[in-house]
């Protein structure tokens, strides 16, 4: 049989103490860091502004490498805006229509952004190959000036993001990304100097292919990671069987753990649902609280839905899905 954990409380409300959420993520609402949000927006505006300079300037001087790097800046600006949106929606509580809030919006946007990037990368590489066999004149000096401005812009954005919350995953990742972007700017500067002094314009499409491959590499990994979350896959770094075995060792009275699901709403919001059979003495709120707290503290599972069942009960749902049993 299946036990209703609220029966005793319904009969004698004064004898029961409400169980509080054991995880700060239980209400699905993140604390909003307004300082991080402000810095991310400043960085996004600087990046978007220079993106226009680089794309228009690249078209003006005839440099495909500059335009390719401008596309890269477009992805950076989009990533920063997504990060800003993530901070913004953290202040919006769940509602009757979106019971987990709006965190999944970031994942959807990242997935679409990655698809869009891959299409652009293919286009740039195709154009670069055509330019390699049919070279056009390039203004090396102007290309150098625009690339130098880009280097300064990337360093400024990096310093802004680096001064933010170093314990925040989004801020750390964005700062490291822009540190890597400075290398792209350095590469374009070197290409501009070579083209100016040697006239070897073939270096420009070669560099554009290199930059495009870097963009494509990151876009592919972003597509796979966001798609995995959208498909409700087990988050990276988690092993269902390992968690199941650990629970049974930690709580030997849980004799049968089944109907186990593990997924993520967003990168840092891991969810789990599971059923467990045990004796009647452990079907209570105290057991629920202990197991949930352990999963949160030891395995980083922020929200747990646990159903305790008596040993002789039959789980109807067990045979209708592909959950670990």
Order of alpha helices (4+ residues) and beta strands (2+ residues): alpha-alpha-alpha-alpha-alpha-alpha-alpha-alpha-beta-beta-alpha-beta
